[in-house]
Amino acid sequence: MNNKKVLIEKGQEFPLTIKRLGINGEGVGYFKRQVVFVPGALPGEEVVVTVTDAKEKFSEAKIKKIRKKSQDRIQPPCPVYDQCGGCQLQHLDYKAQLREKKDIVRQSFERHTNLQGDKLPIKETIGMEDPWNYRNKSQLQVRRNQQEVIAGLYGLNSHQLVDISECAIQHPATNKVTKTMKAILQDLKIPIYHEKKHKGVVRTIVTRVGFSTGDVQLVLITATKDLPKKELIIDEIKRRLPEVKSVLQNINGRKTSLIFGDETKHLHGEEVIQEALGDLQFELSARAFFQLNPIQTVKLYDEVKKAAQLTGKEKLVDAYCGVGTIGLWLAPHAGELRGMDVIDESIDDARRNAEKHGFAHAQYEVGKAEVLLPKWLKEGWRPDVFVVDPPRTGCDRKLLDAMIKVKPKRIVYVSCNPSTLAKDVDVLMKAGFKLKSLQPVDMFPHTAHVECVSQIVFNEAGAPK
């Protein structure tokens, strides 16, 4: 009997039945027991595919023909949907997107923990009533295509810039401002940055809108400190875009894929724009992090509040606190709040935000949890509840170890990556914690991303001896 695995070759064609969606929104099927990822394919579909990349453990393929369509397949409304790579699921009915995102979370937990099937306390994904025009910020690269100034995103797995005039998931104000700014740069013949030659000036147009105020902030990212015809540019912005309340220039002269550089110049109007989440008011500077979907952010933070189960007496830690948004949402219900972050500017913003809202029981420190927590414990301050909202890479292992040592009543873990969430929860469960609930929230409709709020409690009975 020959158990040797059949190798799949690049260019090979074969029929495939799609079993599920992968974490990046691609269809997943199996050919000769090997995983095949197919962008654009949907669960239940029977397709003929052409292999584009063959590796030892998996292959990637593109659809040649759909033999049997999913009943959830729809016509994407965006004309450049299949080119720009910003959305992965516009071809999937929105209700089905919510179902599949729950399944992506389930897959991650079944892969990385011993929670299987009914033992996984996962709820239905919380979606949007209107899943369009929800993004409050756009960052589009600027290039010159022959004589025309274009702004857009790099195509999927390519370095070809796809011009985007009207993005269906962006707030209409950001679309309008970007489109008009392209015309201003074109009319005034402003030098556009050329990536290969590392010459030119304007690299990126960044726009952000306050959903609650309608105010727009415009940031021009430039490769040089000098912005030619600066006064003329400002005059045209004032004339054509009166809704723009804040104009800034950020200088990034490095050969890098990072958008922002270290230096920001204030060119016109206010230095910040105003935004609100529920009863909380925020000032947004050019580089300040703020959730991209304010409508769903309120739903997300309300789920965090439910999971925290605060009575007004608890000592609360907000790890990875940023400018303090989650902690401030919970502050009225906590006895004391302590936040931490490694970025000085974020802590400055968090302190200002807490002071502005009158939260005298909130304090913020620059530093890592694994350093600050032992210090607080030594001083006799022991937290009851942790809220963590780490980057996609998940919690630092030292933070997990610190929480295990403290044994809080509850940990509320907010995650944008189901795989790292599941791995971290597995570490906590092996240390005596229990996953009580898992609530997926759709922060980014039509993309493969899914946010999760998980409630984790310390289980004295299950703690290792």
GUMARDREN-805381 format. One record per residue: residue in three letters; x negated, z, y negated of N, C-alpha, C, O in turn. Coordinates in pm, whole numbers, plus 50000, padded with zeros to 5 digits. Atoms other than C-alpha are relative to their C-alpha. Layout:
ALAXZYXZYXZYXZY...
***
This chain:
MET499145000050120500005000050000499115000049875498205008249863ASN500825001550120498574989249664500685006949882501705002249832ASN499424992650112499265014949389499384996349866499665002549764LYS500685003950124497124997049133501024995449896501904987349925LYS499065003450108498954994448799499834985549957498714980849936VAL500055013850045499844959048698499694999849851500375006349772LEU500395000650140498114951048370500864989649927501114978749977ILE499265009250085500164935248094499004993149908498084999549857GLU500945007650082498404907847899500644995449870501844992949864LYS499545005050130498694897347536500524985750017499904977650086GLY499385013249989500974867047502500974998750115501734989050121GLN499115000349885502834875147825501465001749955501745009349863GLU498574998950031506624870747815500755005450121500435002050235PHE499204994749890509164890048021501295006149944501355009749826PRO498774993350042512724904148008499815015149999499025020650076LEU500154985550015513114940347906501335006249960502055000749876THR498834992250040515944965647886499525011849916498655019349958ILE500434989550093515614989547591500745013050035501975013450036LYS499444987349955516145025747698500305009749885501285017149889ARG499864990250108515735045047373499224995349877498554985049881LEU500835002550118514225045547023498775009150005498865020650047GLY501214992050012510655057446972499975007149867500865005249783ILE500064991750119509545081346698499804991949872500064996849762ASN500165008750117508725051946467501144990049986501064980649907GLY498815008550013512125035546518499974987450084500894979350077GLU500105012049917510945009246766500765002050131500945013350177GLY499374999249869512785001047087498965003050107497824998550097VAL500924996449892511225015347404500594995350132501724998750167GLY499605004549866511424998147743498845001850096497755006050056TYR501044998349897509464998348069499884987150081500874981750130PHE500265011749919507834968848243498895003650098497805007450057LYS500964996249896506054975048576499485014349976498295017249991ARG500274985750024506205012548491499165002849875498745014249853GLN500764997650122504355007648164500924999549878501854991449871VAL499194999450121505815016847825499734987949912498584983949892VAL500125011350092506514987547594500815003349874502005006049881PHE499364997450129507294993047223500374986749935499554977749923VAL499515012650057509424966247058500715002849866501875007049867PRO499344998150129510124968846681501244991349987501244979550024GLY498765007650022513674958546593500965000050117502114995950101ALA499114999649883515074963246946500755013350003500245023549958LEU499134988250000517904988147003500345004550142500364996450234PRO499644994949867518885010747295501184992450060502174989649992GLY498945007249930521004992647554499854984949995500554977850067GLU500145014550011519824958047453499134994450113498195000950159GLU500835007549906518474932747702499344988749922500024980149866VAL500745009550084515744912347536498914993050082498494997850187VAL501215006449950513014887547617498945002249894499174999549776VAL501034996450098509754898347454498704992650027498444987850138THR501365005549990506284884647384499035011149965499155017249858VAL500964989250022503404909347412499054996449886498434985849887THR500895002250114501464912547084498725008150010497705004549950ASP501194991749980499034939847191500145007550132501155014150156ALA499964993649868498214952547539498905010350011497725007249996LYS500964989249982496544986247594500165005850141501055001850217GLU499994994749863495855006747905501285007650031501835006350140LYS498854991449973498765031047868501324994749943502394999249985PHE498775005650056501265010847661499724986249942498574982349922SER500135013150065501934976647512500984999149885501985006349880GLU499095002950111503524963947193500444985550013499674976850053ALA499465013549985505764933447186500984996949889501475005949820LYS498985004150098508064913446959501134993050074500954987650183ILE498815006249939511544900647032499884984849992499654979349884LYS499895014650001511694864147138501474995950000501884986449934LYS498585003249987515364864447229500775012550039500295020650119ILE499124989049959518214889647252501064994450094501914986550054ARG499015004849901520194883447571501305007749991502385002150006LYS498804991650012522574912647526499825009249881498925017649880LYS500114992250123523134928047183500655013750014501625015350088SER499354987050011523874964547114501244998749913501254991149816GLN498785000150082527374970646981499755006649864500565005449772ASP500344993350126525654991146707499124991449910498774995649799ARG500845008750082523564961846579500824993949886501914988749909ILE499325005650117524534950946225499034991049923497834990949950GLN500825008650084523284925845968499375008449888500115014349809PRO500624992150107520704942845739500314994049863500204981949845PRO499665005350133521754939845372498794995749917498944987949823CYS501185002950080518154937545243499364986850044499104984950162PRO500575013049964516674902145228498555000750049498104991750119VAL501404999049955513084914445285499835011650098498715016450120TYR500024988649907514004941845535498974998450111498255007950142ASP500895002049884512004926445820498564997449958497694995650044GLN501365002850047508944920745599499305012349941498125014449968CYS500694989850080508274951345380499615012450080498645019150044GLY500384988649918508224978445649500465013549946500175023850006GLY499544987350059509865004745424501135006250081501175018450097CYS498904995449913513005007345641499784994450140499364982950156GLN500145004949863512925004846019501344998050070501394991850177LEU498754999649925516625008546105501214994149925502354997749956GLN498855005850072518754988045862500884991650091502044989050058HIS499225008349907519884967246159500855008550095501535003150183LEU499254990849913521454998346323501105006849918500835012449812ASP498874993550066524905011246225499665014649966499005021350045TYR500464987050048524545043646026500395011650094499585020650116LYS499604989449906526545065646267499085000250122498755010850174ALA500915001049885524325053146548498615005049962497915010950045GLN501294994750047521225061046337499965015250015498975020850062LEU499954985349992522325097546320499925004750144499275014750174ARG500034996649856522885098446696498594998350057498105006850131GLU501345002949946519495082746770498955009649943497985012950012LYS500974990650058517655106146530500075013650072499055020150095LYS499874987949918519055135846720499274998150132498625007350181ASP500645002749872517785119147037498474999949987497775004050079ILE501454999850024514285114546886499495014450000498435017350055VAL500374985850000514175152246823500055005650142499145012750186ARG499854995349861515445159147176498814995550086498255003550161GLN501145005349922512745136447327498735008149974497995011550067SER501234992750036509995154947137499975013750067498945017950119PHE499964986649941511145189047261499924999550152499305008150214GLU500075001049855511615177547619498594996050046498184999250157ARG501365004149967508105162547610499015011549982498075012950061HIS501024990250037506285192047452500365014650029499535023550011THR499624986249967508265223147560500724999950135500954989450194ASN499244999349874510095235747870501505000649974502285003250066LEU498575000450033513435233447687500554986250034500214976449969GLN499465012649952515365206347870501525000349995502155010650017GLY498555001649992518925193447845500785010249918500565011649798ASP499114990650067521505220347764499275012349946499825019749864LYS500764988450049518795246547707499454997949859498995007349794LEU500495003150134517815228947384501145001749900502114994349905PRO498874997050091519985243447101500044990749879499884995049765ILE500065010150106520175211046901501404996049955502304994250037LYS498695003350058523055202446665500044985249961499034978249967GLU499855013950045524415169146541499274998149867499235007349784THR500755002950123522375152546264500924999949879501994993749882ILE499245000050125523645159245911499624987549920498474985949881GLY500255012650070523985125445739500514999949857500925010249804MET499525001950137524945111645399501354993050000501654984950088GLU498725007150016528405100945284499734985549961500384976350011ASP500395013550042526785071045110498484998850016497735003549931PRO501444999949968523375063645266499194989149930498274983549990TRP500725010250077522155039544995499605005649864500185015449815ASN500444996450137520305042344659499695014849984500005020849881TYR500204985550001519165077544745498615004349953498415016049920ARG501384996150033515425076644662499835001149849500204992149774ASN500164997850146514525091144321498644995349948498374996449829LYS501355003850043510975077244315499554987550074499784986050194SER500615011649935509255044044380498564998649954498235001649839GLN501425002450029505545035744396499664986350054499434984650174LEU500205013749956504984998344406498674994549948498364995349829GLN501285006250036501604980944412500254987549917501214980149942VAL499855011650087501144954444143498894989950031497724993650042ARG500975010749978499434921044210500474987649922501624986749881ARG499625012750060499364886644054500034989550111499024987150178ASN499825010649902500724859344281500034986949924501054982949869GLN500215011750087499384827844116500225004749855499435012749806GLN499804995950141500834831843762501025011349986501215016649876GLU498914990250008503604856643851499525014050036498775015950132VAL500274986049968503294894643839501045004650101502245003550077ILE499084994849899504774909744155499695014850024498595019549997ALA500194985849965505274945944265500775002650128501924998750142GLY499314997749873506064957544614499215008850094498355016550052LEU500654992449893504934972644944499254990450091499584978650101TYR500715008249901502454960145201500874998350123501525007750169GLY499215003049881504134943245495499555008150119498445013450123LEU500274992149880504294960145831498764994750072498694982950106ASN501255003549932500834960145994499274988349935498654980150004SER500705010750069499474936845726499565004949863499945015849819HIS500394996850137497834936745385500584989649904500024986849798GLN499285009850082500264911145248501065007449918501925014249974LEU499054992850085502194924444948501344992749996501414980849965VAL498655005750004505954918744972500675004149870500875016049844ASP499374997250130507584915844630501415005650022502204999950097ILE498694993549984510594939144600500675000749863500235008249775SER499285000050128513054932144318501135010350000501315017649902GLU498874990749989516054952344439499905007150135500195001150238CYS500074992549875515474979644697501305007550021501755014949933ALA498674994449973518714990844862500005015250015501065021550003ILE500024985449984517535026644920499485007249875499485019549868GLN500464994150126516095031944569501175002049904502144994449906HIS499034998150108518135046144281499954987649909498864982749879PRO499995012250082519255016344064499115000749876498564990649832ALA500814998750121517395030443762498534996950029497854990849947THR501415002949968514015028643941499814985150024498774979649988ASN500085014549981514734992644045499944992849866499124983849846LYS499935006750131515624982743688498705001849922498174992249865VAL501204997250079512604999643529498804992450057498004986949981THR501125007249938510144984543779500084985149969499084978849934LYS499795014350024511624949743737499664996449855499014986349828THR500265002650143511484951943357498525001949967497964994549887MET501434997650024507954966143363499164988350048498164984849984LYS500695012049954506804936243569500064989049894499084982249866ALA499815010450104508244913343300499165003049876498614993849816ILE500814996250117506504932943020498524996850026497854991349939LEU501395003049964503144930243199499744985050000498684980449957GLN500105014749997503764893043251499994994349859499134986149825ASP499855005550136504854886142891498785003149913498374994949831LEU501144995950084501924905242738498654996150061497594999050006LYS501225004649931499424889942985498995011450023497795009949997ILE500854988549970498084924243086499214997250129499814992750226PRO500785002749879495204921243339500485008550118500585020850108ILE499514993249880496454930043688498835002250096497974993550111TYR501104996249910494154947543936499914990650119500914987350182HIS500285008249882492554925644203499205008550097498065012350070GLU500574990249908491794946944505498644995750055497705003650057LYS501255004549939489074925644666498864999349898497735003049926LYS501035001250104487224918844341499765013149926498775014749855HIS500074987150070487854954344216499914997949848499135004349778LYS499945003150144488664939943872501455000249956502364999750038GLY498654999450054491674941343642500375014349964499565023449978VAL499624987050054493664970643507501155006650075500945016850142VAL498824993249946497194978443628500084998450151500104987250203ARG499984999849853497344988343996501405002450057501824995750152THR498744995249940500715005244055500995003849891500605009049786ILE498924995350088504065010943883500745011050075501295008750183VAL499304988749940505505045343960501195003749910501015006049791THR498824996050078509055053543849500705011450072500765011850195ARG499254988849944511025085543899501195002949910501075002849787VAL498784997350076514595093643794500535013850034500515017950150GLY499304987549978516305127043749501464996850031502194992149944PHE498635003249962519575123343942501015007349911502065001849878SER499044991950077521225151043738500024996449852501004999249783THR500105003050144520065138343396500014985249967500394981349856GLY500155014350027519505100943432498704996649930498424984849906ASP501285002450066516105105243264499044993150097499014996250216VAL500965007349917513395081743390498595002549949498335002749829GLN501424998650029509655087643405499284987650054499524983350166LEU500755011949961507305057743415498515003249993498015007749890VAL501454997749994503665060743524499324986850036499634980850138LEU500815011849969501245031443507498665005050055497925012049987ILE501294996449940498335036343747499024988949967499264977250000THR500975010150042495295018643607498635002650062498285014050094ALA501354998849945491795011643739498995003749892497875007749922THR500884997050114490305017043390500695009649904501915010649901LYS499444990950101490735042843115500664992249888501664996649830ASP499455008450107491385015142865501214992250050501134985550153LEU498805007749968494895000542876500204989749889500644993549780PRO499885010150105494904967342683501424999249943502415000450016LYS498715001650070497694962842424500925011950024502145010350039LYS499244987849968498784998542484501205001949906502315004849952GLU498904997950097500855000842163501114989850020502294993050009LEU498995010449977502584967742235500825003150126502045001250128ILE499294996349876503414979442590501035010949971502175010150015ILE499094988950032504925011742455501194995149917502324999349940ASP498915005550083506944992542193501014992550085502224993950065GLU499085007649914508374969542461500795009250093501965006750120ILE499284990249916509244999042687501115006649919502235008049967LYS498994993650086511055016042396501174990549972502334994649966ARG498955009850034512954983842317500834996150121502064995350113ARG499295005349883513824972242669500525010950095501455008750172LEU499664989449905514055005642852500225013449927499415022649942PRO499764987450074515585032642627500235012150090500095023550046GLU499774988849907516405053642937498705006750044498725017750098VAL501304994249963512665059442995499625010749897499345007649781LYS500274988650090512005093942846498565004750004498145012549919SER501374995249981508435098642968499134988450049499424982550153VAL500935010649960505575073242981498605005950010498085011949916LEU501334994449976502235082843132499084989450061499554979750121GLN501015008549936499015065743240499145008950088498635019150044ASN500894992849909497115077743545498844990850036499054979150069ILE501195008249977493545065643597499455002350140499105013550177ASN500574999549865492365057543949499084988050017499534977050052GLY500965010949993489195036643949499314998750134498424990450151ARG500675000049871488245043644309500574989550094501724985350082LYS499525008949894488455019944604500655008850106499975013950196THR499284990649915491115039844784501444995650018501984988249936SER498575002849979494605037344932500875010749932502095009249926LEU499244989750071495595069144743500544994349869499864986749801ILE499365005650120498005061544458499405006049873498954998749785PHE500364993150124497045087644198498525003549994497895006850094GLY501324994750030493695095544040500135013849940501235019349935ASP500004986250050492705128843884500435001349854500885011949812GLU499754999050145493235120343515501324993349962501584981950001THR498735005350048496655115443353500065001149849499765011649792LYS499855000250146497265105342990501474998749964502224991150026HIS498635000650049500515110942804500084989149893499384989949792LEU499945011450092501495078442626501195000449905501074996649789HIS498795000750085505055082842495501085009350055501195011350176GLY498854991849961508085105942498499575013650051498595019350003GLU500294986849945508115137942701498914999150107498694988450165GLU500994999849891505375148342942500675001850135500104998450238VAL499264997449877508005158143200501434995149985501904993049873ILE498565002250004511575149243294500685011550071500055018850148GLN499234988849945514305173643395500784995650123501294984450129GLU499195002449881515965175743733500625013250044500095023950013ALA499324987949952518375200343896500304998650148500614987750198LEU499514998949862519085211344252500945011950000500525023349983GLY499034989150010522285231544261499895006549864500004999749762ASP500124992750127521845258543996498565000949950498315006749844LEU501424999150038518055254743980499584987949917499934976549949GLN500525010650087516355234543703498504998650022497795008550038PHE501425002549980512955218143747499484990049898500184980849856GLU500705009750083510465200543523499074992150091498314998050169LEU500815008349911508795171043694498914992849921499194984249838SER501135006950060505335160643583499644988150089500224986350196ALA500335012549929503685128243699499655002450146500084994850233ARG500514998049865502045143044010500725011150077500365014050190ALA499304989049933504475171244093500764994850122501444984650115PHE499235003749881505875169744446501445004549981501705015749938PHE498584996550002509665168944459500664991750109500294980150131GLN499335007249891511975159344745500554986749949501094985949838LEU499645013650042512755121944733501504997350005501974987649946ASN498555001949987516455125744822500715012849956500995021550038PRO499424987550051518035152344596501345003650063501655015550079ILE498674997249943521505148744752499855007150134500515017250159GLN500214993849869520285156745104499175012749992499265021350080THR500834988050015517805182544976500885012549989500555022950045VAL499064988750013520725205244880500545003950137500635015750169LYS499504997249864522115201845234498905006450086499155015850161LEU501144994749925518665208245383499755014649965499615023050054TYR500284986450043518065239445175501125009750035500885021450060ASP498894991449957521545252745255499875003450149500225014550191GLU500244997149858520655249645625498875010250015498925018850103VAL501094990149999517415268745555500575013949968500225023850031LYS499394987350040519495295745383500815006050115500765018050140LYS499224995349884521845297945685499075005850107499335016550162ALA500924995949893518915300545927499235012749963498885020650051ALA500764988250044517125327145716500825012950013500265023650033GLN499094988649984520195350445735499575012049914499445023249963LEU500474989350090519075370545432501155008849954502275004149932THR498984990450042520965402045331499735005649861500515013649809GLY500374994650131519195408945000498915010550007498445015349904LYS501014989349982516695433845146498674994850055497645001550043GLU501165004649924514215412345337498804996549911498934992049797LYS501255004950058510585406345249499804985950058499724984150180LEU500015014249961510295368245257498674993549961498194995249849VAL501205007950029507165346345284500384985349999501034980350091ASP499825014550011507305310245165498624993650012497914992049913ALA501315006349978504235293945324500104985149967501184979249979TYR500005014050047503225259045204501054998449889501854989149893CYS498864998950092505415267644904500084988749898501154986449840GLY499975010550102504415238444675500415005849865499885016149824VAL499554995250131506215242344340501095010650015501685014949915GLY499124988649978508455268644501501464997050026502285006250025THR498585003749993511695249144559500785007650107501845013150079ILE499254993349892512695263744899500105015049974501175020949987GLY500004985650026511675299344810500965003849888501655014049897LEU499104997050113513565297944480501474998450042502345005449990TRP498625001749946516675285444667500455012750071501625016450069LEU499704988049922516455316944881499845012949921500365023449960ALA500384987950075515195341344614501175009349966501015021449977PRO498904990850032518635354544505500465008650116501135018750096HIS499514993149880519235366144863498915008350068499155014350173ALA501124992749940515815382144932499675012449918499905012949797GLY500444988050071514485416544847498724997549922498575001949808GLU501275003650063511025403144769499524986850058499674984350178LEU500485013249958509495368244784498534998649966498115001349853ARG501405003150025505825359444823499724985950051499974982750167GLY500315013849965504715323144820498514997549994497785004249922MET501435003349999501355307344891499824985050017500614978350083ASP500375014049985499745273344863498534998849964498005007249890VAL501435001450028496175260444850499754992049872498614991049827ILE500155008250121496835238544542500325008449876501455013149860ASP499844991750121496325257144210501174995549913501965003849867GLU498965005150090498635234144010501395003150054502315006049977SER498694997249939501495239344257500385014749976501545017749946ILE499734985850021501185277344227500345002649853501215010749823ASP499674998750144501165274443846501454995949976502195002849906ASP498625004850015504395254043866500985009850062502035012650004ALA499114990549932505935278644115500205012549916501325017549905ARG499894988150085505165308143886500894997249879501735005449842ARG499175003750117506675289943586501464998850040502355003749969ASN498625001949955509775280343786500675013450029501845015449995ALA499444986849970510275316143909500315007749872501355014249860GLU499804992950127509865330143558501184994349923501995001749866LYS498915006750072512235304343409501365004050055502345005049981HIS498724996349938514945314343658500205015050010501205019650066GLY499844985550006514355351643608499795007250131500335018050152PHE500254993549871513105359343959498755008649991497655004450027ALA501144990950019510895389243881499465005150134498335010050141HIS500434995149869510715398144252499244989350081498974991250199ALA500745010849934508885365444333498574999649947498344999749826GLN501395001650044505105363044327499314989450086499654987450202TYR500675011249935502775334544416498505001549991497965005649888GLU501454999249997499145333444521499404987250055499964980950144VAL500755011449947496635305444574499225004750122498495014550115GLY500754996249881495265306944926500724996250127501844991050124LYS499445003149869495895302845297500655012450060500215023750037ALA499254989049940498345323945493499125008750089499255020950091GLU500824992349906495735333745749499035009449929498495018649990VAL500844991050080493695349645467500865010549929500525022349926LEU499164991150080496505364445258500805009950085500955021550048LEU499164991349919498665378545539499295012750047499845023750033PRO500694987749960496035402445681499785009549882499835021849897LYS500214991850120495355414445326501285007749967501245019749938TRP498724993550030499065421445267500345010650104500855021350070LEU499734990249894499395438845603499175012749979499655023949998LYS500894988650026496435460945516500535008549885500355020749882GLU499424993050116498195469745191501365006150033501975012849949GLY498734994149958501295479445390501224991349976502354996049985TRP498875009150026503415448745308500194990950122499354982350150ARG499745007749878504965433945623501264991449982502354996849960PRO498835008750021507275403345592501005000550115500645002550231ASP498925000449900510625401645771500334985750042500684983150157VAL499605014049975511225364045741498924990749943498414992849832PHE500905010650047508905333945715500784987149983501634983750066VAL499565013950012509845299845579498744991449993497894993549906VAL501165008950002507305272645660500484985549992501414981550063ASP499695014350016507465236245550498684992449992498284988149884PRO501355005650000504115221545658500004984749988501064978549995PRO500095014649996502835185545631500264994850140500525002650231ARG499665006349872503385160745916499125004850115499535004250231THR500914995349895500405174846103500425013550058499855018050157GLY499514987349948502325207546153499275011949940498455010449850CYS500614987750051501285243646094498555001150044498184997050155ASP501364996649963497645253546087500075010550113500875019850107ARG499964990849886496905271646416499785014449955500355023750012LYS500254986450050495615301546218501255006149938501445018249943LEU498734994950053498995304246044500925004150115501565014650109LEU499204996349883500775303746381499535013450057500345022050090ASP500574987449947498415331246503500365011849910500665022849959ALA499674989350095499065351446186501465004250014501785016050009MET498584996749984502855348946233500245007150133501075016250141ILE499884993349869502505358646599499585014749988500205023550048LYS500484986350019500575389446490501015008449922501235020149954VAL499044992750086503165399246224501315002750075501955013050054LYS498724999049927506155393446460501195001949904501885012149912PRO498854998750089508745387046185501324998950076501354994150189LYS498695001149936512475389446261500374985450023500924981650127ARG499645014149991512885352446191498924991349936498274995249839ILE500795010750062510855321146122500944988149982501594983850077VAL499255012350026512605291845958498974989049978498254989049878TYR501025010450001510495261146028500664986849959501514981550030VAL499495012950050511275229945820498944989550031497784991149993SER500985009749953509625199145967500444985749974501624982449983CYS499725014450014509355161945895499434992150118499424979850117ASN500585006649884507725154746232500425007550127499865018050157PRO499504992949882509615163946553498925003150103499015013350173SER501054997749898506465160846770499175012349968498965020850055THR500814988350035504335185946578500865012649994500385023550024LEU499084988649997507385208446537500135005450142500015017450165ALA499834995849860507935209046914498745006850054498835016950123LYS501264993949954504245216346981499815014049943499395023150014ASP500154986850063504225245146731501015010150055500685021750078VAL498974991249943507495259446864499585004450141499835015850179ASP500474996449866505985258547214498965011249994498985020450076VAL501004989350019503045279847091500705013249971500345023650027LEU499284987850038505475304846936500815005450117500865017650137MET499204995449885507705306147247499115006750104499505016750165LYS500934994049903504685313547468499505013749953498975021550032ALA500424987050056503955342947235501185009749986501045020449927GLY498884990750000507415358047277501124996849903502065004849888PHE498915004050089509555339347023501014991350073500714985850180LYS498945007949939512815321447099500564990349896500824994149782LEU499365009950087514215289346949501515001950008502114999850113LYS498554997250002517775297946842500824987749962501894985450017SER499245011950043518845265846666499084989449943498004992449891LEU500765011550046517625231446574500984990649930501874984949994GLN499055008050079519385212446295499304987949939498574989449840PRO500555012050063518335176246227500784996749871502004998049866VAL499415004250127518975164445869499434986349965498214984449967ASP500465013550032518815127745770499654999149852500524996449768MET500465000850138516725128345452499744985649957499784982549838PHE500385013750033515805091345472500764989950085500214984250179PRO499225009949926518635069045598499314986450006498624982349912HIS500525013549973517615035145744498504999950030497924989250052THR501384998949952514115048045824500025008150130501055013650168ALA500074992549873512915064146148499765014949977499755022650073HIS500324985950028512155097245973501215009050020502355005249992VAL498954990049989514165128246055499405013849970498345017350020GLU500434986450035513845163145907500735009750092501835006950138CYS499374989949913514595194446112499865013849939498825017349883VAL500064985850035515465230346027500175007750130501215006750196SER499904992349876514725253446318499955014949971499145019649890GLN500004985450010515535290446347499335005650125499755003050237ILE500794994249891513015309746558500005015149983499695020049875VAL499924985450010513435346746635499025006250099498695000350202PHE500904993249907511105371946793500835006450110501775013950084ASN499254995549881512325379647145499165010950070498285007950150GLU500804988749947510995414347235499934999750152498905002750212ALA499935000149854512115410247595499104989250060498574990650170GLY500805011149948510255377247628498545000449958497784991249990ALA501374999350048507025388847466499045002450116499325010450205PRO500974998049893503945386247689499425014149996499135019449890LYS500514986249992502695419947810498474999949986497845010549990
***
